């Protein structure tokens, strides 16, 4: 299974340089604007860095889930839970969906200050709902554009990935506090 996961991750890595350059441009422009306003301090630099990371992640997410596939190439709809679980290749896709949304759960609290100030349970629920609705939006877009199969399993595994990323954020924030 992990052999398939690594193979797919390496295939997607070719998009990383372009998104990194775009994120660097975004970071530089935002930093120049903030600096011009005289608001550039350590916390603002930290925020700008994580916002650039989020921009890079979202560009990669759109590329992986929508743009790399030809429009009209996929028309299947799967509303059966756990239908995609099975052999090594199928389980690799499941694992990839979890891994795909983990950065989202990790980075979101870093850029959303009011989310960080919430108690743990509401923070987790908000991240879970954002992960669920983001994944649902991707699946619906894939359905309409026929650039991917609409699968309930993808929504579930992406949401699990969002929560796993959030848990990593919580663990790191507890360790640094």
N, C-alpha and C positions, 0 to 999 in steps of 0.2 A: 504494500500500500504506500509506504513512504517513498518508494522509488518513483511512483507515479506523481505523488505530491511535489517532490523536488523537481522532477522533469517539467511539470506545468508551471511551477514558480519561476524556474529559469527561463522558460519561454516568455513569460510576461515581463521579465526583467529588462527586455529590450526597450520597453516604454519608459523606464525609469530616468534615463538621461534627459529626455525631452521634458518630462514633468518636473524634474529637478531644476532645469533651467528656467522654466516658467514660474516655479515657486520662488526661485532666487530673484527673478525680476519683480514678482509681487512683493517679496520681502523688502527689496531695495527701494521700491517706490513708496511703500507704506512707511518705511523707516525715514525716508527723506521728508515725507509729509509731516510725520510726527515730530521729527527733529526741528523742522521749520517752525512749528507751533510752539516749540520749547517744552515739549512734554516727554522727551526721551529720557527715561530713567531706567534703572535695572529691571523693574517689574514690566515696564513697557517693552523692553528688548525681549524679555522672556515671552510675553504675550505675542509679539510679532513673530518670533521664531515658531511658536506652536501653531499660530494661524497659517504660516507658510507651510508647515508640515501638513496641516489639515487640507490646505489647498492642493498640495501635491498628492495627498492620499485620495481626495475626491476625484481629481483628474484621472488617477490610475483606476479608481473604481469604475468610472464611466467608461474608460477605455476597455477594461477587462469584461465588464458586463454587457456593454452595448455596442461599442464602435468596432471591435475587432471581428464582429460577425456580419455577414452579408444580410441586408434587409430581406425579409421574406423567406429566409432559409430554415426557419424553425417554427412549427405550428402546434406542437404538442402541448396539452394542458394536463397536469397531474394534480388532482385534488385529494389523492390518497396519501395519508400520513405514513411515513416510513417506506414508501414505495421505492425510493432510490437507494435504500440501504441494501447491501448484499456483498458481492465479491470484492476483490482488492481494488479494482478500478472504480467501482461505485462508491466504496468507502473512501477512496482518495478524493472523489468529488465532494463528499460530505465533509471531510476534513478541510478541504480547500475553502468551502463556504464558511466554516467556522473561522479559519485563519484570515479570510478576506475581511471580516468585520471586526476583528480584534483591534486593529489600529484605531478604528472609529471610537470604540469604547474607551480606549486609552487616551486619545487626544481630546475628545469632546470636553471632559471636565477640565482639561488644562486651559482651554480657551474660553470657557463659560464660567466666569467668576461667581455669579450667583448660584450656579449649580454646586460649586465647591463648598459654599457656605451652608448648604442644606444638610439635614440629618441624613444618615446613611440610607435608610429605607426609601424615602422619597427620591433621593439621588439615584438609587438603583432602578426604581420604577420609571423615572423619566428617561434614563439611558436605555432601558429595555423597550419602552414605547417608541423612542426615536429610532432604535435599531429595527423594531418591527415595521414601523411605517416607512422607513427608508427602504427596507427590503421589499415591502409590498409595492412601493412606487417603482422600484427597479423591475420587479416581476410583471407589473401591469404594463410598463413601457416595453418590456420584452415581448409581451403578448400582443400589444398593438402594432409594434414595428416588426414583429416576427423575427427578432434578433436573438431570441433565446426561448427556452421552454418555460412556461409558467408552472412552477412547482411549489406546492405547499411546503415540501421538505426544505427547499432553499430558504424560504421565509423563516422557518423554524431554526435551521442551522445558522443562518446569518444573525438571527436574534441571539442565539446562544453565544456566537462569537462576540457580539457587542457586549454581552454581560461578562464574558471572560476577560475582554479588554478592560472593562470597568473594574473588575476584581483585581487585575494587575495594577491599575492606577491606585486603587485603595491600599493595596499591600505596600506599594512603593511610597505612597504618601504617609502611611503609618510608620514606615521605617525611617523616613527622613524627618519626621516630626519629633 
